């Protein structure tokens, strides 16, 4: 088996170090970087396979990345010399899924609604962009999503689109859920046992939404489907230094970025295939 080529190290580093981008955004960036690398370095089939494996395993909680790369790997086995078009087609599939999902999700957002979200999901940002283009009036409450502060990305993006946005600490979720009309988050991985994975804090938001009887929709295209369960999925833990915790002989800082949330706490899932309510029902 060929060694990991040094020319591809920057691809792997960028993927591992990006803790602020949503799963789809990161998957698309990785695919585009991979396409540039194959165009510039003309790797052998073995080298490409090694790189694809390393990239697919780099962010286990973001299954959309692994699924997209596995699709590319499968097609390259019989057509290695056609890497560019194969990667381009995978990029287009992801982009189309995001656009279709946004269109379905917009139908769940009342005109003039206040939408609450957590973290900086690529899918949720695509929904907001779609609503702006459609002149669909709305405002947003978003959490900081500490310690990575991904919510700042949401606030900046909405500000440039002249959409009113209220930025709050994660600890204020329970205070602001009653002021929202609908909750919408993304999803990094949809598990096979009726759980999904998202940024830590989503479980608390779902519990608050259930308590205050607010609809909670999760945007998750089919690229996020996994055969893992909530007992077997790998939840990434990132360096504790991100928390700027006090030092001490008895202080242990933990920085687990993702958690599992049961489907029973949400209104339903929206994918590129339609809207699915719970208890389980057909897409519509």
C-alpha positions in Angstrom: 0.0 0.0 0.0 1.5 3.4 -1.0 2.4 5.9 1.8 0.3 9.0 2.3 1.8 11.5 -0.2 3.2 14.6 1.4 1.7 16.8 -1.3 -1.8 16.0 0.2 -0.9 16.8 3.8 -2.4 20.3 3.5 -5.8 18.8 2.5 -5.8 16.7 5.6 -4.7 19.5 7.9 -7.3 21.9 6.6 -10.0 19.3 7.1 -8.9 18.5 10.7 -8.4 22.1 11.8 -11.6 23.6 10.5 -13.9 23.5 13.5 -16.3 26.3 12.4 -17.6 25.2 9.0 -20.8 23.2 8.7 -20.6 19.6 7.5 -21.7 20.2 3.9 -19.5 23.3 3.6 -16.6 21.3 4.8 -17.4 18.4 2.5 -17.6 20.7 -0.5 -14.3 22.4 0.4 -12.6 19.0 0.8 -13.9 17.8 -2.5 -12.7 21.0 -4.3 -9.3 20.8 -2.6 -9.1 17.1 -3.6 -10.0 18.0 -7.2 -7.2 20.6 -7.3 -4.7 18.2 -5.8 -5.5 15.4 -8.4 -5.3 18.0 -11.3 -1.9 19.3 -10.1 -0.2 16.1 -8.9 -1.7 13.3 -11.1 -1.5 10.7 -8.3 -1.5 7.0 -8.9 -4.7 5.0 -8.1 -3.0 3.8 -4.9 -2.0 7.2 -3.8 -5.5 8.5 -4.4 -7.0 5.6 -2.4 -4.7 6.4 0.6 -5.7 10.1 0.5 -9.4 9.3 0.2 -9.2 6.9 3.2 -7.4 9.5 5.4 -9.8 12.3 4.5 -12.8 10.1 5.1 -11.6 9.1 8.6 -10.5 12.6 9.6 -13.9 13.9 10.9 -15.9 10.9 12.0 -18.8 12.8 13.4 -19.4 14.5 10.0 -20.5 11.5 8.1 -21.4 13.5 5.0 -17.7 14.0 4.3 -17.0 10.2 4.5 -20.1 9.3 2.5 -19.2 11.8 -0.3 -15.6 10.6 -0.4 -16.7 6.9 -0.4 -18.9 7.6 -3.4 -15.9 9.2 -5.2 -13.7 6.2 -4.2 -16.2 3.7 -5.5 -16.4 5.3 -8.9 -12.7 5.9 -9.3 -12.0 2.1 -8.9 -13.1 1.5 -12.4 -12.3 4.9 -13.9 -9.2 6.4 -12.1 -8.3 8.6 -15.1 -11.5 10.5 -14.9 -11.1 11.8 -11.4 -11.9 15.5 -12.2 -15.4 14.9 -13.7 -16.2 12.3 -11.0 -15.4 14.8 -8.2 -17.2 17.6 -10.0 -20.3 15.5 -10.2 -20.2 14.7 -6.5 -19.9 18.4 -5.7 -23.0 19.1 -7.9 -24.9 16.3 -6.1 -24.2 17.9 -2.7 -25.0 21.4 -3.9 -28.3 20.2 -5.5 -29.3 18.3 -2.3 -28.7 21.5 -0.2 -30.8 23.6 -2.6 -33.7 21.1 -2.6 -33.6 20.8 1.2 -33.7 24.6 1.6 -36.8 24.7 -0.7 -38.6 22.1 1.3 -37.6 23.7 4.6 -38.9 27.2 3.6 -42.4 25.8 3.5 -42.1 25.1 7.2 -41.2 28.7 8.1 -44.2 31.1 8.5 -43.9 34.5 7.0 -42.4 36.9 9.5 -41.3 34.1 11.8 -38.5 34.3 14.4 -36.2 31.3 13.7 -33.9 30.0 16.4 -30.8 28.0 15.6 -27.6 26.6 17.1 -24.1 26.3 15.6 -23.4 27.3 12.0 -25.0 24.6 9.8 -24.2 24.9 6.1 -27.8 23.6 5.5 -29.4 26.2 7.7 -27.3 29.0 6.2 -28.5 27.8 2.7 -32.1 28.0 4.0 -31.6 31.5 5.2 -30.1 32.5 1.8 -33.0 30.9 0.0 -35.5 32.8 2.2 -33.7 36.1 1.5 -33.8 35.5 -2.3 -37.5 34.6 -2.0 -38.2 37.9 0.0 -39.5 35.7 2.8 -39.5 37.9 5.9 -37.9 36.4 9.0 -35.6 37.1 11.9 -33.1 34.9 13.7 -32.0 34.0 17.3 -28.7 32.2 17.2 -26.5 30.9 20.0 -22.7 31.6 20.2 -22.2 27.9 20.1 -19.2 27.9 22.3 -16.3 27.2 22.5 -15.9 27.5 18.7 -18.3 30.4 18.5 -19.7 29.2 15.2 -22.8 31.4 15.8 -20.7 34.4 15.0 -20.6 33.1 11.4 -24.4 33.0 11.3 -24.7 36.5 12.8 -22.2 38.1 10.3 -23.8 36.4 7.3 -27.3 37.5 8.3 -26.1 41.0 9.0 -24.7 41.4 5.5 -28.2 40.3 4.2 -29.9 42.8 6.4 -31.7 40.1 8.4 -32.4 41.0 12.1 -30.4 38.6 14.3 -30.1 38.3 18.1 -26.9 36.6 19.3 -27.1 34.9 22.7 -24.9 32.7 24.9 -25.7 29.0 24.9 -26.8 29.3 28.5 -29.7 31.6 27.5 -31.3 29.0 25.2 -34.1 28.3 27.7 -34.9 32.1 28.0 -35.1 32.7 24.2 -36.9 29.6 23.0 -40.3 31.0 24.1 -39.6 34.1 21.9 -39.1 31.9 18.8 -41.7 30.6 16.4 -39.7 27.6 15.1 -36.3 26.0 15.8 -34.1 24.8 12.9 -30.7 23.1 13.2 -28.5 21.1 10.9 -27.3 17.6 11.5 -23.8 16.1 11.1 -24.9 12.5 11.1 -28.3 10.7 11.0 -27.9 7.3 12.9 -29.7 4.1 12.2 -31.3 3.8 15.6 -33.5 6.9 15.6 -30.8 9.4 16.9 -28.9 12.1 15.1 -25.6 13.8 15.8 -25.1 17.6 16.0 -23.1 20.2 17.8 -23.2 19.8 21.6 -26.0 21.9 23.0 -28.5 20.7 20.5 -30.0 18.2 23.0 -30.7 21.1 25.5 -32.3 23.1 22.7 -34.5 20.2 21.8 -35.6 19.7 25.4 -36.4 23.4 25.7 -38.3 23.3 22.5 -40.3 20.3 23.6 -41.0 22.0 27.0 -42.3 25.2 25.3 -44.1 23.3 22.5 -42.1 24.9 19.7 -41.7 23.0 16.4 -38.1 21.8 15.9 -37.0 20.8 12.4 -33.6 19.2 11.6 -32.1 19.7 8.1 -30.4 16.5 7.1 -29.9 15.3 3.5 -29.5 11.7 2.6 -25.6 12.1 2.5 -25.8 12.2 6.3 -27.2 8.7 6.7 -25.1 6.3 8.7 -25.3 2.7 9.9 -23.8 3.7 13.2 -25.9 3.9 16.4 -25.8 6.3 19.3 -23.8 3.7 21.2 -21.2 3.1 18.4 -20.8 6.5 16.8 -17.5 8.3 17.4 -18.2 11.8 19.0 -15.2 14.0 18.3 -13.4 15.6 21.3 -11.3 18.6 20.4 -8.4 20.1 22.3 -9.4 21.5 25.7 -7.2 24.6 25.2 -10.1 26.0 23.1 -12.0 26.5 26.4 -9.3 28.6 28.0 -10.0 26.7 31.3 -8.1 27.6 34.5 -5.1 25.4 35.2 -5.0 23.3 38.3 -4.0 19.9 39.6 -7.7 18.9 40.0 -9.1 20.7 36.9 -10.1 18.5 33.9 -11.5 20.4 30.9 -13.5 18.4 28.4 -14.3 19.7 24.9 -16.6 17.1 23.2 -18.0 18.9 20.2 -20.9 16.6 19.2 -23.7 14.8 20.9 -26.6 12.5 20.0 -30.2 13.6 20.1 -33.2 11.2 19.9 -35.7 11.7 17.1 -38.5 11.7 19.7 -37.5 15.2 20.8 -38.0 16.8 17.4 -40.8 17.6 15.1 -39.1 16.0 12.1 -36.4 15.8 9.5 -36.2 17.7 6.3 -34.0 16.3 3.5 -33.7 16.8 -0.2 -36.4 14.2 -0.5 -39.0 16.1 1.4 -40.4 16.6 4.9 -40.6 13.7 7.4 -42.6 14.2 10.6 -42.4 12.0 13.8 -43.8 9.6 14.6 -42.4 8.4 11.3 -44.4 9.4 8.3 -43.9 9.6 4.5 -42.1 12.6 3.0 -44.3 15.3 1.6 
